[in-house]
Amino acid sequence: QVQLVESGGGWVQAGGSLRLSCAASGGTFSRYAMGWFRQVPGKEREFVATISSSGSWTYYSDSAEGRFTISKDNAKNTVILEMSSLKPEDTAVYYCAARSSIYARTRVDGYDYWGQGTQVTVSS
C-alpha cells in the first residue's frame, strides 16, 4: 500500500554533511509517523530518528542527538534526515520507514513499510 524510496546517500569526509530524502506514495502520508534507521553488515538494524505524523514531535538516538535533524513535509509526502558533523561510525545503509500510527516510535518492529535503503559512507 505504501512505497518508500530513499535518496541522497553517498560518500563524505568526516565532519561533513548529507541530506537524505524519503519519498512516499500510496496510503495517507499525513497520518503516518516516520522513522530513519541504519544497518551495518553483521549487525541488527538500529534506530536513528523518528517523527510523529504531524511533525510536531521528534525523537533521536543518543548518537544522532545534536547532529541529525528529521523533518516531515506532508504536502510533498516527504521525510528528510539532515546529517552534520558526520563520523566514520555513521557509515551504514540508511532506511526510511513508515508506521500506521500518528505516534512516533523507536522500535524496528513498530514499523509497517520500509524503503530499499541508501548507502552512507563517511571516511576519516
Disulfide bonds with the S-S distance in Angstrom:
Cys22-Cys96 2.08
